[in-house]
Amino acid sequence: MISGTSTPANCGKHDWLKNARLSIALVSLGLIFACSQQNSDQASDVQADGSIPVVEDSDHLEDGHGEQSHYVNARFAFAIDVPPGFVAQPEPENGDGRVFVNGDRRLRITGRYNLDTGFDEQIADASEGLTLVSQEKLTPALWRATAKLDENKRVAIVLARGAEKVVTARFDYRTNAPAEEEQVNRTLNSLVFLGHAGPLTYRYKPGRYTSAPVLFSLPGAADWPVEGEKLIPWQRASQLGQSSCRYGLSGQIQVCTAEKEAGLTFAVINRPLAKLRKQLPAALTELTTLAGRDGLRTVEEAEGSGSSYILIPAGSETVAAIRSWRKDSEGSGYQAVLRDISFDAPPDLQSTGKGAKE
């Protein structure tokens, strides 16, 4: 009886010990698996060339298939071409830019917010500690310089100022290498700022245009203002707010405003194109395409100025690209901007092709 009652008790004790050992073993196995998994993940973060792949939640690098790649920074909305052979270094936690290295050559591009400091002060910060060989302020928002690092190395710098951001690109390269210098020029000249209008992304040269918020109305809907962003040449944008502009045929000097300036406006209209079409003048409306998408185009002219409205359907909304001109305005190069736009949409809504027919 005693042995009969003691056997279950001993079995329960042994079961408890067995369960405890099993739990410890499972925990240990879990730790080993987690460490192994972590090591595996860390190992997968290193590519064959020793680089760490780009994390695409804040920026991304578009593979050029052996040619130059295209780096896009989402936080500060800029992009630049990266020469072949340059390896992306780990992205900083704040996502302000990226460093690319190829041997002793180095490309660093970063963005920051455009606060209260003036452009000259920003230039002084970018060139601090450098012995400048040459420098040029190409526009009120674009500065470029070269500096001497040592007998065998130089650095080229571009500083681009936008309404809300400042982007600096710095390229360290070897002297007495014409091919490298040409590569440096191509790279720094490829810097563009990005703008977005719903699913549409457009790109523009920061040294050529500035972006300004505007209100506009579609033909036939003058009492319904729409918000957009207008690209305006820097030469004209620097006069905004001043009493130095002449609009229309009156010849009278007026306050310069972004709404009246020649430019290229992008906007999202919260109505489907099918509804907008009813209010457009039928005689002035025609079919057109933008970035391979079918849409409508209508033109409005008055008093020596005019606007061409391209309207593209985007689900329940409409994307608008409006090119405004004045008879006294010079060629603006906006067709180059229109040819370099893209739509971000599900596959069933995407179209192929680029450019706008006018």
C-alpha positions as CSV (number, residue, x, y, z in Angstrom):
1,M,0.0,0.0,0.0
2,I,2.8,2.3,1.0
3,S,4.7,1.4,-2.2
4,G,1.5,1.8,-4.1
5,T,0.8,5.3,-2.8
6,S,4.4,6.4,-3.0
7,T,4.8,5.4,-6.6
8,P,2.3,8.0,-7.9
9,A,3.9,10.6,-5.7
10,N,7.3,9.9,-7.0
11,C,6.0,9.8,-10.5
12,G,4.4,13.3,-10.0
13,K,7.7,14.5,-8.7
14,H,9.6,13.1,-11.6
15,D,7.0,14.5,-14.0
16,W,7.4,18.0,-12.5
17,L,11.2,17.7,-12.8
18,K,10.8,16.4,-16.3
19,N,8.5,19.3,-17.3
20,A,10.9,21.8,-15.7
21,R,13.8,20.4,-17.6
22,L,11.7,20.3,-20.8
23,S,10.7,24.0,-20.3
24,I,14.3,25.0,-19.7
25,A,15.3,23.0,-22.8
26,L,12.6,24.7,-24.9
27,V,13.6,28.1,-23.6
28,S,17.2,27.4,-24.4
29,L,16.3,26.1,-27.8
30,G,14.2,29.2,-28.4
31,L,17.1,31.4,-27.5
32,I,19.5,29.5,-29.7
33,F,17.0,29.7,-32.6
34,A,16.5,33.4,-32.0
35,C,20.2,34.1,-31.9
36,S,20.7,31.9,-35.0
37,Q,17.8,33.7,-36.7
38,Q,19.3,37.1,-35.7
39,N,22.7,36.1,-37.0
40,S,21.1,34.8,-40.2
41,D,19.2,38.1,-40.6
42,Q,22.4,40.0,-40.0
43,A,24.2,37.9,-42.4
44,S,21.5,38.4,-45.0
45,D,21.9,42.2,-44.6
46,V,25.4,42.0,-46.1
47,Q,25.6,41.5,-49.8
48,A,28.4,39.8,-51.7
49,D,30.1,43.2,-52.3
50,G,30.1,43.9,-48.6
51,S,27.3,46.6,-48.9
52,I,24.1,46.8,-46.9
53,P,21.0,46.9,-49.1
54,V,18.9,50.0,-49.1
55,V,16.0,50.1,-46.7
56,E,13.0,51.2,-48.8
57,D,10.8,52.6,-46.1
58,S,12.5,56.0,-46.2
59,D,14.6,56.0,-49.3
60,H,15.4,53.7,-52.2
61,L,17.9,53.0,-54.8
62,E,16.7,52.1,-58.3
63,D,19.0,49.6,-60.0
64,G,20.4,50.7,-63.3
65,H,21.3,47.2,-64.4
66,G,25.0,47.8,-64.6
67,E,24.6,51.5,-65.5
68,Q,24.2,54.3,-63.0
69,S,21.6,53.9,-60.3
70,H,19.0,56.4,-59.2
71,Y,18.8,57.3,-55.5
72,V,15.5,58.7,-54.2
73,N,15.2,60.2,-50.7
74,A,11.6,60.2,-49.5
75,R,12.0,62.4,-46.4
76,F,13.3,65.5,-48.3
77,A,11.9,64.6,-51.7
78,F,15.1,64.7,-53.9
79,A,16.8,62.3,-56.2
80,I,20.3,61.9,-57.8
81,D,22.0,59.5,-60.1
82,V,24.7,57.3,-58.6
83,P,27.7,56.3,-60.8
84,P,28.4,52.6,-61.5
85,G,30.5,50.8,-58.9
86,F,29.4,53.0,-55.9
87,V,28.2,51.0,-52.9
88,A,25.5,52.4,-50.7
89,Q,26.5,52.6,-47.0
90,P,24.0,52.0,-44.2
91,E,21.2,54.6,-44.1
92,P,21.2,56.9,-41.1
93,E,18.3,56.6,-38.6
94,N,16.9,60.0,-39.5
95,G,16.7,59.2,-43.2
96,D,18.2,62.5,-44.3
97,G,20.4,61.1,-47.0
98,R,23.0,58.5,-48.0
99,V,26.7,57.9,-48.6
100,F,28.1,56.0,-51.6
101,V,31.6,54.7,-51.8
102,N,33.8,53.4,-54.6
103,G,37.4,52.9,-53.4
104,D,38.7,56.2,-52.2
105,R,35.9,58.1,-54.0
106,R,32.9,59.2,-52.0
107,L,29.5,60.6,-52.8
108,R,27.5,62.1,-49.9
109,I,24.0,63.6,-50.4
110,T,21.9,65.0,-47.5
111,G,18.9,67.1,-46.9
112,R,17.7,69.3,-44.1
113,Y,15.0,71.7,-43.4
114,N,15.3,75.3,-44.7
115,L,14.9,77.2,-41.5
116,D,15.6,80.9,-40.8
117,T,19.2,81.0,-42.0
118,G,20.0,82.8,-45.3
119,F,21.5,81.1,-48.4
120,D,24.9,82.8,-47.8
121,E,25.0,81.4,-44.3
122,Q,24.1,77.9,-45.6
123,I,26.9,78.2,-48.2
124,A,29.4,79.2,-45.4
125,D,28.3,76.1,-43.4
126,A,28.7,73.8,-46.5
127,S,32.2,75.1,-47.2
128,E,33.5,75.3,-43.7
129,G,37.0,74.0,-43.4
130,L,37.5,73.7,-47.1
131,T,40.0,75.5,-49.3
132,L,37.8,76.6,-52.2
133,V,39.4,76.5,-55.7
134,S,36.3,77.9,-57.4
135,Q,32.7,78.7,-56.5
136,E,29.7,80.1,-58.3
137,K,26.2,81.1,-57.2
138,L,24.3,79.9,-60.3
139,T,20.9,81.2,-59.1
140,P,19.5,82.6,-55.8
141,A,19.0,79.0,-54.8
142,L,21.9,77.0,-56.3
143,W,25.6,77.2,-55.4
144,R,28.4,75.1,-56.7
145,A,32.1,74.9,-55.7
146,T,35.2,72.8,-55.9
147,A,37.8,72.6,-53.1
148,K,41.2,71.0,-52.7
149,L,41.6,68.2,-50.2
150,D,45.2,67.3,-50.9
151,E,47.6,67.0,-53.8
152,N,45.7,64.0,-55.3
153,K,42.1,64.7,-54.3
154,R,39.4,67.3,-54.7
155,V,35.8,67.7,-53.7
156,A,32.9,69.1,-55.7
157,I,29.9,70.5,-53.9
158,V,26.4,71.5,-54.9
159,L,24.0,73.3,-52.5
160,A,20.4,73.5,-53.6
161,R,17.8,75.5,-51.7
162,G,14.1,74.9,-51.8
163,A,11.2,76.6,-50.1
164,E,11.3,74.1,-47.2
165,K,14.6,72.2,-47.6
166,V,18.2,72.5,-48.4
167,V,20.1,69.6,-50.1
168,T,23.9,69.3,-50.3
169,A,25.7,66.9,-52.6
170,R,29.4,66.4,-52.1
171,F,31.6,64.3,-54.3
172,D,35.2,63.5,-53.3
173,Y,37.3,62.4,-56.4
174,R,40.9,62.2,-57.6
175,T,42.6,65.0,-59.5
176,N,44.3,64.6,-62.9
177,A,41.5,62.2,-64.0
178,P,39.3,63.8,-66.7
179,A,37.0,60.8,-66.8
180,E,36.3,61.1,-63.1
181,E,35.7,64.9,-63.3
182,E,33.2,64.3,-66.1
183,Q,31.5,61.7,-64.0
184,V,31.3,64.1,-61.1
185,N,29.7,66.8,-63.3
186,R,27.1,64.3,-64.6
187,T,26.2,63.2,-61.1
188,L,25.8,66.6,-59.5
189,N,23.9,67.9,-62.6
190,S,21.4,65.0,-62.1
191,L,20.2,66.4,-58.8
192,V,16.4,67.0,-58.9
193,F,13.7,67.9,-56.4
194,L,10.5,65.9,-56.4
195,G,6.9,67.0,-56.2
196,H,3.7,65.0,-55.8
197,A,0.1,65.5,-56.8
198,G,-1.8,62.4,-55.6
199,P,-0.4,59.4,-57.5
200,L,1.7,61.7,-59.8
201,T,5.4,62.4,-59.2
202,Y,7.1,65.2,-61.1
203,R,10.8,66.2,-61.0
204,Y,12.4,69.5,-61.5
205,K,15.8,71.2,-61.4
206,P,16.2,73.1,-58.2
207,G,18.5,75.7,-59.9
208,R,15.8,76.4,-62.5
209,Y,12.5,76.5,-60.7
210,T,11.0,77.2,-57.3
211,S,7.7,75.7,-56.1
212,A,5.0,78.0,-54.8
213,P,1.4,77.2,-53.6
214,V,-1.3,78.7,-55.7
215,L,-5.1,78.8,-56.1
216,F,-6.6,78.3,-59.5
217,S,-10.0,77.6,-61.1
218,L,-10.8,75.4,-64.0
219,P,-12.6,76.8,-67.1
220,G,-16.3,77.1,-66.4
221,A,-15.8,76.9,-62.6
222,A,-14.4,80.3,-61.6
223,D,-16.2,80.2,-58.2
224,W,-14.5,76.9,-57.3
225,P,-10.8,77.4,-56.3
226,V,-8.4,74.5,-56.3
227,E,-5.1,74.3,-54.5
228,G,-2.0,73.4,-56.4
229,E,1.8,73.8,-56.5
230,K,3.3,75.9,-59.3
231,L,6.8,75.6,-60.7
232,I,8.1,79.2,-61.5
233,P,11.5,80.1,-62.9
234,W,13.7,81.5,-60.2
235,Q,14.2,84.8,-62.0
236,R,10.5,85.5,-61.7
237,A,10.0,83.8,-58.4
238,S,12.5,86.2,-56.7
239,Q,10.1,89.1,-57.5
240,L,7.0,87.6,-55.8
241,G,5.4,90.0,-53.4
242,Q,7.1,93.0,-55.1
243,S,5.4,95.8,-57.1
244,S,7.4,95.2,-60.2
245,C,5.3,93.0,-62.6
246,R,3.1,93.7,-65.5
247,Y,0.3,91.2,-66.3
248,G,-2.1,91.3,-69.2
249,L,-2.4,94.0,-71.8
250,S,-2.8,97.0,-69.5
251,G,0.9,97.5,-69.0
252,Q,0.3,98.7,-65.4
253,I,2.8,97.7,-62.7
254,Q,1.3,95.3,-60.2
255,V,2.3,93.2,-57.3
256,C,3.9,90.0,-58.5
257,T,1.9,86.9,-57.5
258,A,2.4,83.2,-58.1
259,E,-1.2,82.9,-59.5
260,K,-0.5,85.3,-62.3
261,E,3.0,84.1,-63.2
262,A,3.8,81.8,-66.1
263,G,4.5,78.4,-64.7
264,L,3.5,74.7,-64.5
265,T,1.0,73.8,-61.8
266,F,0.2,70.3,-60.5
267,A,-2.9,69.5,-58.4
268,V,-5.3,66.9,-57.3
269,I,-9.0,67.7,-57.9
270,N,-11.4,65.9,-55.6
271,R,-13.8,65.1,-58.4
272,P,-13.8,62.3,-61.1
273,L,-13.0,63.4,-64.6
274,A,-16.4,62.3,-65.8
275,K,-18.0,65.0,-63.7
276,L,-15.4,67.7,-64.6
277,R,-15.9,67.1,-68.3
278,K,-19.4,68.4,-68.1
279,Q,-18.3,71.8,-67.1
280,L,-15.4,72.1,-69.6
281,P,-16.1,74.0,-72.9
282,A,-16.8,71.1,-75.4
283,A,-15.5,73.1,-78.4
284,L,-12.1,73.7,-76.7
285,T,-11.7,70.2,-75.2
286,E,-9.7,67.4,-76.8
287,L,-8.3,64.0,-76.0
288,T,-4.7,63.9,-74.8
289,T,-2.2,61.7,-72.9
290,L,0.1,62.4,-69.9
291,A,2.7,59.8,-69.0
292,G,0.9,57.3,-71.1
293,R,-2.5,57.9,-69.5
294,D,-5.5,59.0,-71.5
295,G,-7.2,62.2,-70.4
296,L,-8.5,65.6,-71.6
297,R,-6.9,68.9,-72.5
298,T,-8.5,72.3,-72.8
299,V,-7.0,75.7,-73.4
300,E,-8.1,79.1,-72.1
301,E,-6.6,82.4,-73.4
302,A,-7.2,86.0,-72.5
303,E,-5.3,89.4,-72.5
304,G,-2.0,88.1,-73.8
305,S,-1.9,85.1,-71.5
306,G,-3.3,81.6,-71.4
307,S,-3.3,78.2,-69.7
308,S,-3.4,74.7,-71.0
309,Y,-5.2,72.2,-68.7
310,I,-4.4,68.5,-68.9
311,L,-6.7,66.4,-66.8
312,I,-6.0,62.8,-66.1
313,P,-8.4,60.4,-64.2
314,A,-7.2,58.9,-61.0
315,G,-10.0,56.8,-59.6
316,S,-12.5,59.1,-57.8
317,E,-10.1,62.1,-58.3
318,T,-8.5,63.9,-61.2
319,V,-4.8,64.9,-61.5
320,A,-4.3,68.2,-63.2
321,A,-1.2,69.6,-65.0
322,I,-1.7,73.3,-66.0
323,R,0.9,75.1,-68.1
324,S,0.4,78.9,-67.9
325,W,2.1,81.4,-70.1
326,R,2.4,85.1,-70.9
327,K,3.3,86.6,-74.3
328,D,6.3,88.3,-72.7
329,S,7.5,85.1,-70.9
330,E,10.5,83.3,-72.3
331,G,10.7,79.6,-73.0
332,S,10.5,77.7,-69.7
333,G,11.4,74.2,-70.6
334,Y,8.3,72.8,-68.9
335,Q,8.0,70.1,-71.6
336,A,11.1,68.5,-70.1
337,V,9.3,68.3,-66.7
338,L,6.1,66.9,-68.3
339,R,8.2,64.2,-70.1
340,D,9.8,63.1,-66.8
341,I,6.7,62.4,-64.7
342,S,5.3,59.1,-63.4
343,F,2.2,57.7,-61.8
344,D,2.1,55.5,-58.8
345,A,-0.9,53.2,-59.1
346,P,-2.0,49.6,-58.8
347,P,-1.1,47.5,-61.9
348,D,-4.6,47.5,-63.3
349,L,-4.6,51.3,-63.4
350,Q,-1.1,51.8,-64.7
351,S,-0.2,52.7,-68.3
352,T,3.1,52.6,-70.1
353,G,4.8,55.4,-71.9
354,K,6.0,58.9,-71.1
355,G,5.3,62.4,-72.3
356,A,2.3,64.7,-72.9
357,K,0.7,65.4,-76.2
358,E,-0.2,69.0,-76.7
